[in-house]
Amino acid sequence: MAPGNTTQRVLVSVVAIPIIVAASYFGGIYFFLFSAIVAVVSYFEFSRFVRNKEIFTNLWLGVIFILILLINEFFHYLDIYFLVLLLTVLLTLVELFRNKGSAIVNIGTTLLGILYIGFFADALLGIREFYPRIESLYVRGGYLIISILSTIWICDSAAFFGGVSLGKHKLFPRVSPKKSWEGALFGFVFAILTMLLAKVIILDFLSWTSVIIIGVIIGIIGQIGDLIESLFKRDAGVKDSSTLIPGHGGIFDRFDSLLYTAPVILLYLKNFAL
């Protein structure tokens, strides 16, 4: 990695991390806006790079529905089944009046983008809003999000440095030639260790079993999420989802693991958490 690129990454992190942590801690409209920015920009980046495959997603309808999903998660207006029906009807209807590429591929890719990015961002917001809006309880969601973010960042770093130092066996060379099983194992171990540390510092309301399971989810599912986004990009022939963040690539690049782990963690919290 070039020194200039490293400097850019550090400077962006110094500015961005406190803002993200603050939005996570205070929740409410602040975390809603964070989730909306991540989802909308990621969908925009996704829609742009799939054009390399002559695929034309319905950008504005996708953005509108992603925002509707997040607003609905925040205020609980409508049944999600109704929203999916409405989305399917509108997408197929609007495609009648578009004359770009394959209608089947356009609709399918638009749905993929909305389901993958929109619903996963919706789950992320669901984690922050999981605890009741009573001051002593609501802050727990902030602590949990901060812990998840920290664990993902440390997992990524451990996987990178572990892979550079000891990586010999390629993980998925077709998708990401530089990633190794050794690096993935380092990331997995440090994900669990970070969640255990978070339990000691701020997650005293969760059991040891729960923090270990969430660490396992991040250590496995988070790394898979990174591979899947790499699969999309490699198929489209791009290195980064965009150049929006100096030294980091795009928003989708930075939050792919967070988006992919969010629904799994939310399902665990709702059905199994101790």
C-alpha positions in Angstrom: 0.0 0.0 0.0 1.5 3.4 -1.0 2.4 5.8 1.8 0.0 8.5 0.4 -2.8 6.1 0.2 -2.2 5.0 3.9 -2.2 8.7 5.0 -5.5 9.3 3.2 -7.0 6.2 4.9 -5.9 7.3 8.3 -7.1 10.9 7.9 -10.5 9.7 6.6 -10.8 7.3 9.6 -9.9 10.0 12.1 -12.7 12.2 10.8 -15.4 9.5 10.0 -15.1 7.2 13.0 -16.1 9.7 15.7 -19.1 10.8 13.6 -20.2 7.2 13.1 -19.7 6.4 16.8 -21.7 9.4 17.8 -24.6 8.6 15.5 -24.6 5.0 16.8 -24.6 6.2 20.5 -27.3 8.8 20.2 -29.5 6.7 17.8 -32.8 8.1 16.7 -32.7 10.4 13.7 -28.9 10.4 13.7 -28.5 6.7 13.2 -31.4 6.7 10.8 -29.5 9.2 8.6 -26.4 7.1 8.9 -28.2 4.0 7.8 -29.9 5.9 5.0 -26.7 7.3 3.6 -25.0 3.9 3.7 -27.9 2.3 2.0 -28.7 4.9 -0.7 -25.0 5.5 -1.6 -24.2 1.8 -1.7 -27.2 1.2 -4.0 -26.1 4.1 -6.2 -22.6 2.6 -6.5 -24.1 -0.9 -7.1 -26.3 0.5 -9.8 -23.5 2.3 -11.5 -20.9 -0.5 -11.6 -23.4 -3.1 -12.9 -23.8 -1.0 -16.0 -20.5 -2.5 -17.1 -22.6 -5.7 -17.6 -25.1 -3.7 -19.7 -27.6 -3.9 -16.8 -29.7 -0.8 -16.0 -31.3 -0.9 -12.6 -34.2 1.4 -11.8 -32.1 3.8 -9.8 -34.7 6.2 -8.5 -37.4 3.6 -7.7 -34.8 1.6 -5.9 -33.7 4.6 -3.8 -37.3 5.5 -3.0 -38.1 2.0 -1.8 -34.9 1.7 0.3 -35.9 5.0 2.0 -39.4 3.7 2.5 -38.0 0.5 4.1 -35.9 2.5 6.5 -38.7 4.9 7.4 -41.0 2.0 7.9 -38.5 0.3 10.3 -38.2 3.6 12.2 -41.9 4.3 12.5 -43.5 0.9 11.8 -46.2 2.1 9.5 -46.8 -0.8 7.1 -46.5 -4.6 6.9 -43.3 -5.6 5.1 -45.3 -8.1 2.9 -47.3 -5.2 1.5 -44.2 -3.3 0.6 -42.7 -6.2 -1.2 -45.9 -6.7 -3.2 -46.0 -3.0 -4.1 -42.3 -3.0 -5.1 -42.7 -5.9 -7.4 -45.8 -4.4 -9.1 -44.2 -1.0 -9.6 -40.9 -2.4 -10.9 -42.5 -4.6 -13.5 -45.0 -1.8 -14.5 -42.3 0.8 -14.9 -40.1 -1.5 -16.9 -42.8 -1.5 -19.6 -41.8 2.1 -20.4 -38.0 1.7 -20.3 -36.1 0.6 -23.3 -32.7 -0.2 -21.9 -31.1 -3.6 -22.0 -32.9 -6.8 -20.9 -36.1 -6.2 -18.9 -35.7 -9.4 -17.0 -32.1 -8.7 -16.0 -32.9 -5.1 -15.1 -35.8 -6.1 -12.8 -33.8 -8.9 -11.3 -30.8 -6.8 -10.6 -32.9 -3.9 -9.2 -34.6 -6.3 -6.8 -31.2 -7.8 -5.8 -29.9 -4.3 -5.0 -33.0 -3.4 -3.0 -33.1 -6.7 -1.1 -29.4 -7.0 -0.5 -28.7 -3.4 0.4 -32.1 -2.0 1.4 -33.3 -4.9 3.6 -29.9 -5.4 5.2 -29.6 -1.6 6.0 -33.2 -2.0 7.4 -31.9 -4.8 9.7 -29.0 -2.6 10.8 -31.5 0.1 11.9 -33.5 -2.7 13.5 -30.5 -3.6 15.7 -30.1 0.0 16.9 -33.9 0.2 17.6 -34.0 -3.2 19.2 -34.2 -1.9 22.7 -37.1 0.3 24.0 -36.8 4.0 23.8 -36.3 4.4 27.5 -33.0 6.2 28.2 -31.4 3.5 30.4 -32.4 0.8 27.8 -32.2 2.6 24.5 -28.5 3.3 24.9 -27.9 -0.4 24.8 -28.5 -0.4 21.1 -25.8 2.2 20.7 -23.3 0.2 22.7 -24.1 -2.9 20.6 -23.7 -1.1 17.3 -20.4 0.5 18.4 -19.2 -3.0 19.5 -20.3 -4.5 16.1 -18.5 -1.8 14.2 -15.4 -2.1 16.3 -15.4 -5.9 15.9 -15.8 -5.6 12.1 -12.9 -3.1 11.8 -10.6 -5.2 14.0 -11.6 -8.4 12.2 -10.8 -6.8 8.8 -7.4 -5.5 10.1 -6.5 -8.8 11.7 -7.4 -10.7 8.5 -5.3 -8.3 6.4 -2.2 -8.4 8.6 -2.5 -12.1 9.4 -2.8 -12.8 5.7 0.2 -10.6 4.8 2.3 -12.3 7.5 1.3 -15.9 7.3 -1.1 -16.3 4.3 -0.2 -19.3 2.2 -3.5 -21.0 1.3 -5.8 -18.9 -1.0 -9.4 -18.5 0.4 -11.3 -17.8 -2.8 -8.8 -16.9 -5.6 -11.6 -16.5 -8.2 -13.1 -13.7 -6.1 -10.3 -12.2 -4.1 -6.8 -13.5 -5.0 -5.1 -11.8 -2.0 -7.2 -13.3 0.8 -6.1 -16.4 2.5 -7.5 -19.0 5.0 -4.8 -17.9 7.5 -6.0 -14.3 7.3 -9.6 -15.4 7.6 -8.7 -17.4 10.7 -7.0 -14.4 12.3 -10.0 -12.2 11.5 -12.3 -14.9 13.1 -10.3 -15.2 16.3 -10.0 -11.4 16.8 -13.7 -10.9 16.1 -14.5 -13.2 19.1 -11.8 -11.6 21.3 -13.1 -8.1 20.5 -16.7 -9.0 21.4 -15.4 -10.5 24.6 -13.6 -7.3 25.4 -16.8 -5.3 24.5 -18.7 -7.5 27.0 -16.3 -6.4 29.8 -16.4 -2.7 28.8 -19.9 -1.9 27.6 -22.0 -5.0 26.8 -22.7 -6.1 30.4 -26.4 -6.5 29.5 -25.6 -9.4 27.2 -24.6 -12.9 28.3 -21.1 -14.3 27.5 -22.8 -16.8 25.2 -24.5 -14.0 23.2 -21.3 -12.0 22.7 -19.4 -15.1 21.6 -22.1 -15.9 19.1 -22.2 -12.4 17.8 -18.4 -12.5 17.5 -18.7 -15.8 15.5 -21.3 -14.2 13.3 -19.1 -11.3 12.5 -16.0 -13.5 12.1 -17.7 -15.7 9.6 -20.6 -13.9 8.0 -18.8 -10.5 8.0 -15.9 -12.0 5.9 -18.4 -13.7 3.6 -20.1 -10.4 3.0 -16.8 -8.9 2.0 -16.3 -11.8 -0.4 -19.7 -11.4 -1.9 -19.2 -7.7 -2.6 -15.9 -8.6 -4.2 -17.7 -11.2 -6.3 -20.1 -8.5 -7.6 -17.2 -6.1 -8.4 -15.1 -8.7 -10.1 -18.0 -9.8 -12.3 -18.5 -6.1 -13.2 -14.8 -5.6 -13.8 -14.2 -2.9 -11.2 -11.7 -2.6 -8.3 -13.8 -0.5 -6.0 -17.5 0.3 -5.8 -16.5 4.0 -6.3 -13.8 6.5 -5.4 -16.0 8.5 -3.0 -13.8 7.9 0.1 -10.2 8.8 -0.5 -8.0 5.8 0.2 -11.0 3.6 1.0 -13.0 3.2 -2.2 -16.7 3.5 -1.9 -19.4 3.3 0.8 -20.4 -0.2 -0.3 -16.7 -1.2 0.0 -16.5 0.1 3.6 -19.8 -1.3 4.9 -20.3 -4.5 3.0 -19.5 -6.7 6.1 -21.7 -4.5 8.3 -24.7 -4.8 5.9 -24.2 -8.6 5.5 -24.0 -9.4 9.2 -26.9 -7.1 10.3 -29.8 -9.4 9.4 -28.1 -12.4 11.0 -27.4 -10.5 14.2 -30.9 -9.1 14.3 -32.4 -12.6 13.8 -30.3 -13.8 16.7 -31.3 -11.0 18.9 -35.0 -11.5 18.2 -35.1 -15.2 18.6 -32.2 -16.5 20.6 -30.3 -13.8 22.5 -29.8 -14.4 26.2 
